[in-house]
Amino acid sequence: MTRTDGGGTSGGAVGGGGTARRGRPGYDRESLLRVAVTVFNERGYDGTSMDELSKRLGISKSAIYHHVSGKDELLQLAVDRALDALFAAADEAVTVEGRAIDRLEHLVRASVGVLVEQQPFVTLLLRVRGNTAVEKRALARRREFDRLVAGLVERAEAEGDIRPDVAPPVAARLLFGLVNSLIEWYRPRGGAAAEEIADALCKVAFDGLRRRGPAAG
């Protein structure tokens, strides 16, 4: 099956002998994915059929299959985009110099940026329920990310920067519950910038999490 990505000519694919083979004008794999994610978020993944996608796109199902193997692959591409961006933020946070709470705040700020930039994809990720193999893999990766956050909270607590009366897993869930709530109300047009939102969120969250008085060590 010949496929295209978002970086190529719209609807284009390279066939044998170097001859460009074009699909229906106006759709490549990237634009198809974005429409599919919109429909998944509106109707739910389980409630969206290939027929529905075909109608929304205005193309035949065979034209969709030119780019992807089916609905599962569209979901996989979408949730992986959100998860890969979040794990990239986590990898970046690890390199931040300073204390664990500084790395934790960096990760929160970067995650706000991911949500603002990839809101439809993160929204879909947060709505998966584990009904398919693709969803189960996505949930497993989400749990892995949650463990990374909890680990940073635990180290910050051990360093004396976070109050000890809040369990690290609970603090991590509450912290990213604030981040994830953005999908319910944030609108990119006319809304606050990602940096402004991150500033406000960190003030609310970290003022409550930080230990009062001198830090240990």
N, C-alpha and C positions, 0 to 999 in steps of 0.2 A: 504494500500500500504506500503510495507516494504521499508525503505530507509536506506542509509548509509551516513556517513559523511567522511570528509577528514582525520579523525583520525583513521579510522578503516582499516582493511585489504583491499587491493585493490580489488574492486568488491564484497566484502563480505557483507552478511546481516545475521542476526540471525533469524532463523525460529522457528517453534514450537518445544518444547521439548529440546531446547538448541542446536539443530543441526545447524551447520553453512551451509548456502546456498550461493553458490558463483555465481556471475554473470560472464560476459565475462572478462577474464583476462586482466589487464591493465587499467581498468576504474573503478573508484569509483565516488562518487558524486563530490568530490573536483576536480579531474582531468577532469571530464566531464564539470564542470562549467568553468574551465580555458580555455578549447578549445572553448566552446560556446561563452565566452566573446571575444576571439580572432576573431571568425567569425562575431559576432555582430559589432565589431569595423571595420572590413574589409568591410562588406557588408551593414552595417546598420541593426538595429533591425527589422525594417519593411521589409527589403529586404532579411531576412533570414527565410527560412522555416524549418520545422522539417525534411523534406527530405534532405535539404542541410546539416543540422547538422548530420544527419544519415550518409551521404556520407563522410563528413569530418572526423567523428569519426571512420568510418568503422564498425559500428554496426547497428543493426536494430532499428527502432523507438520504438519497444516494449522494447528493452534493455534500451533505454533512459528513457522510462516511468517507468521502474523499480526503477529509482532514483528520478525522479521529475515528477510533474503532467503535465508539458508542457513548452513551450517557456516562458510564462509569469513568471513562478516560477524561471526559470533560470535568467531572468532579475531582478526579485525581490531580489534574493540572491546576485546578483552582485552589484546592486546599494546600497543595504543595507550595504554591506561590506565597501564600500567607505564612506557612510554617517555615519555609526557607528564609524569608525575610526576618522572622522573629529569631530564628537560631543565628542568623548573621549578626543581629543586634546583640545576642548573648555572647557570641565569640568576640565581638568588639568590646563589650563591657569587661571581659576578662583581662584585656590588655591595659585597662585604665589604671594608672598609678594611684596609690593612696589606700584608704581603708575599704573594707568590704561595703560599708554603707555608701561610699562614693561610687563604687561599681554598680551597686543596686540602683542608685538614683540615675546613673547613666543608662542602665538598661530600661528603666521605666520611661525615661525621656525618649529613648530610641524607639521603644515599643509604641508610644503615642504617635511618633512619626510614621511608623509602619502602618498603623491603623488609619491615619489620615490619608496616606498615599494609596493604600490598598483596601479601602473600606469595604467595597463589595466582596472581596475575596476573604477578608477577615470575618465579615458578617456571616458568610456561608460556613466558614470553619467553625465558628462558635455555635452554629445551629445543627451540626451533624450529631447524630444520635447513636451511631454504631450499628445501624441496620444492615450494612453491607460490608464486604471485606475492605473496601476503600475507606469507609468511615471508621472501621475498627483501627486501621493503620493510622489514620489521622488522630484519633483519640489517644492512641499509644504515644504518638509524638507530642501531643499536647501535655500528657502526663509527664513526659520526660522534661519538657520545658518548665512545667510547674515545679519539678524537683530541683532544677537549676536555680530557680528563683528562691525556693525554700532554703537551699544551701547557702545562698548569699545572705539571706535574712539570718540564718543560724550563725554564720561567721560574724556578721555585724553585731549580733547579740553577744557572742563570745568576746568580741573586742570591746564591749561595753558601750556601744553606740546606740543600741536599740533596747528598749525597756524589756526586762525579763519576764514580765507578767503576761505577755502575749506569746503563745506558742508559734514558732517559726512557720509551720505549714498554714496556720490560720492567718498570720500576718501576710504571708505570700498570697493567699487566696483573696483576702480583702484588698490588698494593694492592686492586684491585677483585675479584681472585680471593678475597681474604679476605672482602670484603663479600658476594660472591655465594655463598660457602660456607654462609651462614646458611640458605639454603633447604633444606640437607640435614639440619640438626639443630635449628634454632630452632622451638620450639612456643609459640604465643602464650599458652596457658593454663599458668600455673605457671612460666613461663620468666622470665628477666630482662627488665627494661624496656629499651626501645630506647636510652635515654640511657646506661644501664649497659653495654650491649653496645658502643655507640659509644665509650665511654671506654676499655674494655678493648682494642678493636680499634685505636684510635688510639695507645695506649701501645705495643702490639706493633709496629705498622707504622712509626710515625714515629720511635720510638727507634732503629729500624734504619736508616731512611732519612736521618735528620738527619746533617749533616756535623759531625764532631768538631772542636772548636777554633773560633776566631773566624770569623764569616761574612765573605765578601768584600763590599766596598762598605760 
